[in-house]
Amino acid sequence: MDALDQQLIGLLRTNARLSIAALAYKLKVSRGTVNNRIEKLEKDGVIVGYTVRLRPDAQPNEIHAWISIAVEGNETRAVIAKLLGEPGIEEIHDTNGRWDLLASLRAENLSELSTILERIRLIKAIQNTETSIHLQTFRT
């Protein structure tokens, strides 16, 4: 990836709905160049999808939490593979320090959150977990 690819990715991160024409104008290149670059980034697996981000208060009754996970031995990849199939998990991050993984959770209510946590804790090779519920955001 070169500097143009990095700039293109930066613009798409800010607004993935920008048209090819708008991206080309902002990058000062042709629409064909932008289109070809996006296709290559998708083909190479750099861009794996597009999503919608909601304001944190857009769904006020939804519960957002984080679960820190300690994994036994060298089983992190196997645990990640199982976590990727959990519908309550929004994101998974590999970390260092006390916890091996950090996952972002979303649930409609406390009962659903409890069910999600139970399924996660039953995954083989998960040694320990700690969950924190998101209360308020001060800066995004």
Helices and strands as residue ranges (DSSP letters): H 3-14, H 20-27, H 31-43, E 63-71, H 76-83, E 89-94, E 101-107, H 110-121, E 126-133
